[in-house]
């Protein structure tokens, strides 16, 4: 049984990519390089990558270019 409030705050890679409007492969390749906060649950090939929605929102705001 999952706790809804906890799972609602985390997104898997596909959900994170959809939220950012990028491909899953782009997100895998660029998350660490661009400073997108990543959470890894587990180790090795079975590790699950997750993103917090609130941290993605902060990261998006930081990408704003002043004109």
C-alpha positions as CSV (number, residue, x, y, z in Angstrom):
1,X,0.0,0.0,0.0
2,X,1.4,3.4,-1.0
3,X,1.0,6.6,0.9
4,X,-0.7,9.0,-1.5
5,X,0.8,12.2,-0.2
6,X,4.4,10.9,-0.6
7,X,3.9,9.4,-4.1
8,X,2.1,12.6,-5.2
9,X,5.2,14.7,-4.5
10,X,7.5,12.5,-6.5
11,X,7.4,11.9,-10.3
12,X,9.1,9.1,-12.2
13,X,11.3,9.9,-15.2
14,X,8.4,9.8,-17.7
15,X,6.3,12.1,-15.6
16,X,9.2,14.4,-15.1
17,X,9.9,14.5,-18.8
18,X,6.3,15.2,-19.6
19,X,6.1,17.9,-17.0
20,X,9.2,19.6,-18.4
21,X,8.2,19.1,-22.0
22,X,11.4,17.1,-22.9
23,X,12.1,13.5,-23.8
24,X,12.9,10.8,-21.3
25,X,16.4,10.4,-22.8
26,X,17.1,14.1,-22.6
27,X,16.2,14.1,-18.9
28,X,18.4,11.1,-18.2
29,X,21.3,12.7,-20.0
30,X,21.0,16.3,-18.7
31,X,19.4,16.2,-15.3
32,X,22.7,16.1,-13.3
33,X,24.5,18.4,-15.7
34,X,21.8,21.1,-15.5
35,X,21.3,20.9,-11.7
36,X,17.9,19.2,-11.8
37,X,17.5,17.6,-8.4
38,X,17.3,13.8,-8.7
39,X,16.4,11.2,-6.1
40,X,17.6,7.6,-6.6
41,X,15.8,4.8,-4.8
42,X,17.7,1.6,-4.7
43,X,21.1,0.7,-6.2
44,X,22.5,-0.5,-9.5
45,X,20.3,-1.4,-12.4
46,X,17.2,-1.7,-10.2
47,X,17.5,1.9,-8.9
48,X,14.4,4.0,-9.5
49,X,14.9,7.7,-10.4
50,X,12.4,10.2,-9.1
51,X,11.9,14.0,-9.1
52,X,10.1,16.2,-6.7
53,X,7.5,18.3,-8.4
54,X,8.2,21.3,-6.2
55,X,11.9,21.2,-7.0
56,X,11.2,21.0,-10.7
57,X,9.0,24.1,-10.4
58,X,11.9,25.9,-8.6
59,X,14.4,24.8,-11.3
60,X,12.0,26.0,-14.1
61,X,11.8,29.4,-12.5
62,X,15.6,29.6,-12.3
63,X,15.7,29.1,-16.1
64,X,13.9,32.3,-16.8
65,X,15.8,34.7,-19.0
66,X,15.3,38.4,-18.3
67,X,14.8,40.4,-21.4
